[in-house]
């Protein structure tokens, strides 16, 4: 299974990542982050409260919480997941042009 992320405004940079397991009756009081949060659930389930909506997530779910978005989490069983903190940096046009030119020269671009 493959997933792709596309950022129109720049490139994502992973500043922090990890694997976490929350046990039964876990309740995350809530917060917002100044970065994007990518979560991939590998076991159990949880309810993510994002803005005004509730999302039941379970094994195999992948989702992105955008920066500065308030969220909280709770589970009645357990939830195990990978998480990635992503920052998006804008690429100056000259760097993109260099990358494109270099890729063409090396035969990496079709």
Beta strands, then each sheet from edge to edge (+ up, - down):
strand 1: 11-22
strand 2: 26-31
strand 3: 36-50
strand 4: 53-58
strand 5: 62-65
strand 6: 71-75
strand 7: 79-89
sheet 1: 1+ 7- 3+ 4-
sheet 2: 1+ 7- 3+ 5-
sheet 3: 1+ 7- 3+ 6- 2+
end
